[in-house]
Amino acid sequence: MINVIRKINSLYPISEETAQALRERVELCRFPKKYQLIREGVCCKAAYFIEKGLTRSFWLVGDEEVTTSFSYEGGIVFSMDELYYGKPSEEFVETLEEVVAYKIALNDLRQLFETNIELANWGRIIHQNEYRRLHRSHKACLTLSAKARYEEFQEQFPEVCRKAQLGYIASYLGITPSTLSRIRAQK
């Protein structure tokens, strides 16, 4: 759990005791490219700490996939609907490459949030950061040109720019793949 613990500590330093409590509740998993960790309409009862690899979250709108976020080494993916509201997920999370992850039961994650102040504070910070990302993304879609949105995306997510397909990035930015190709060609 080297990348996971490193990322947690970069956001909110935790003690070795807390890291061990987390290690005791996870299970190492490996997933192939294009595997759906979380599916819309399904309760999977787990969250995944990404040790290695890249995932994307998306909604199905009609028959079009709309990318909502990306997660990579050190990140965590789960259904907020399931964790906080006990409802099936409203989105999909799929692997974009082979992924090594640590699976934790949502009940265990909830229990850690309720009993461990360090993990509760880490959870608060990841949600603060996610809220800020969503807020900035919404503002960018309303106020910035496609080129400016892509430039911000590159600064915020250089790892995703190197690994994800252009179509997924374009979907996240709310532009067409051809527009994104033109922007990238201008550089």
C-alpha positions in Angstrom: 0.0 0.0 0.0 3.0 2.3 -0.6 1.3 4.7 -3.1 -2.0 4.7 -1.1 -0.4 5.5 2.2 1.9 8.1 0.6 -1.2 9.8 -1.0 -3.2 9.7 2.3 -0.2 11.2 4.1 0.2 14.0 1.5 -3.4 15.1 2.2 -3.6 14.4 6.0 -0.7 12.7 7.8 -1.8 9.5 9.6 0.1 7.5 12.3 1.5 4.1 11.7 -1.2 2.7 14.0 -3.9 4.2 11.7 -2.1 2.9 8.6 -2.0 -0.5 10.1 -5.7 -0.4 11.0 -6.4 0.4 7.3 -4.0 -2.4 6.1 -5.9 -4.9 8.3 -9.2 -4.2 6.5 -8.1 -4.3 2.9 -7.7 -7.1 0.3 -5.3 -6.9 -2.6 -7.0 -7.1 -6.0 -5.9 -7.0 -9.6 -8.1 -5.9 -12.4 -7.6 -6.0 -16.2 -8.1 -3.0 -18.5 -11.8 -2.2 -19.1 -13.0 -3.9 -15.9 -16.0 -2.2 -14.3 -15.3 -1.8 -10.6 -18.6 -0.1 -9.9 -21.7 -0.3 -12.1 -24.7 2.0 -12.3 -27.8 0.6 -10.5 -25.7 -1.9 -8.5 -24.5 -1.9 -4.9 -21.0 -3.3 -4.9 -20.4 -2.9 -1.1 -16.8 -1.9 -1.6 -14.4 1.0 -2.2 -11.0 0.6 -3.9 -7.7 2.3 -3.1 -5.7 2.5 -6.3 -2.2 1.4 -5.8 -1.3 1.3 -9.5 -3.2 2.2 -12.6 -5.9 4.5 -13.8 -9.7 4.5 -13.6 -12.4 6.7 -15.0 -15.9 7.4 -13.7 -18.8 8.0 -16.1 -22.5 8.3 -16.5 -24.5 6.8 -19.3 -26.6 9.6 -21.0 -28.7 7.8 -23.6 -26.1 5.6 -25.1 -23.3 8.1 -24.7 -20.7 7.8 -21.9 -20.0 11.1 -20.2 -16.7 11.0 -18.2 -17.0 12.6 -14.8 -13.6 12.0 -13.2 -10.4 10.0 -13.2 -8.5 8.3 -10.3 -4.9 7.0 -10.3 -2.2 5.9 -8.0 -3.0 6.7 -4.4 -6.6 7.6 -5.1 -9.8 6.0 -3.9 -13.0 5.2 -5.9 -16.4 4.3 -4.5 -20.0 5.1 -5.0 -21.0 8.1 -2.9 -24.6 7.2 -3.3 -23.9 3.8 -1.8 -21.5 4.9 1.0 -23.5 7.8 2.3 -27.1 7.1 1.2 -27.3 3.3 0.9 -28.4 3.5 -2.7 -27.1 1.9 -5.8 -24.5 3.8 -7.7 -25.5 6.4 -10.3 -22.3 6.0 -12.3 -19.8 3.5 -13.5 -16.1 3.2 -12.6 -13.9 1.3 -15.0 -10.2 0.6 -15.3 -8.4 2.3 -18.2 -5.3 0.0 -17.8 -4.4 -2.9 -15.5 -5.1 -1.8 -12.0 -3.7 -3.0 -8.7 -6.1 -2.0 -5.9 -6.9 -2.6 -2.3 -10.5 -3.4 -1.7 -12.2 -2.4 1.5 -15.8 -3.2 2.5 -17.9 0.0 2.7 -19.0 -1.1 6.2 -15.4 -1.2 7.3 -14.7 2.2 5.7 -17.7 3.7 7.5 -16.6 2.2 10.8 -13.1 3.6 10.3 -14.5 7.1 9.5 -16.7 6.9 12.7 -13.9 5.7 15.1 -10.6 7.0 13.7 -10.2 10.8 13.7 -7.2 10.7 11.4 -9.1 8.7 8.7 -12.2 10.9 9.3 -10.1 14.0 8.7 -8.5 12.4 5.6 -12.0 11.6 4.3 -13.1 15.2 4.9 -10.2 16.5 3.0 -10.7 14.2 0.0 -14.3 15.4 -0.1 -13.3 19.0 0.2 -10.9 18.5 -2.7 -13.5 16.7 -4.8 -16.0 19.5 -4.1 -13.5 22.1 -5.2 -12.7 20.1 -8.4 -16.3 19.8 -9.3 -16.9 23.5 -8.6 -13.9 24.5 -10.7 -14.9 22.1 -13.5 -18.4 23.6 -13.5 -17.1 27.1 -13.6 -14.6 26.3 -16.4 -17.4 24.8 -18.5 -19.4 27.9 -18.1 -16.6 30.5 -18.5 -13.5 29.2 -20.3 -12.8 28.3 -23.9 -12.2 24.7 -24.8 -8.5 25.4 -25.1 -8.3 27.1 -21.7 -10.2 24.1 -20.1 -7.7 21.7 -21.6 -4.8 23.7 -20.4 -6.2 23.7 -16.9 -6.9 20.0 -17.1 -3.2 19.4 -18.2 -2.0 21.3 -15.1 -4.4 19.5 -12.8 -4.1 16.0 -14.2 -0.8 15.5 -16.1 -0.9 11.7 -15.3 -4.3 11.4 -16.9 -3.1 13.4 -20.0 -0.3 10.8 -20.5 -2.5 7.7 -20.0 -6.1 8.3 -20.9 -7.7 8.2 -24.4 -8.5 11.5 -26.0 -12.2 10.7 -26.2 -12.4 10.3 -22.4 -10.6 13.5 -21.8 -12.8 15.3 -24.3 -15.9 13.9 -22.7 -14.7 15.2 -19.3 -14.1 18.6 -20.7 -17.4 18.8 -22.5 -15.9 19.0 -26.0 -15.7 16.7 -29.0 -12.6 14.5 -29.6 -12.0 16.4 -32.9 -11.9 19.7 -31.1 -9.4 18.3 -28.5 -7.3 17.0 -31.4 -7.1 20.4 -33.0 -6.2 22.0 -29.6 -3.4 19.5 -29.1 -2.1 20.0 -32.6 -1.8 23.7 -32.0 0.8 23.2 -29.2 
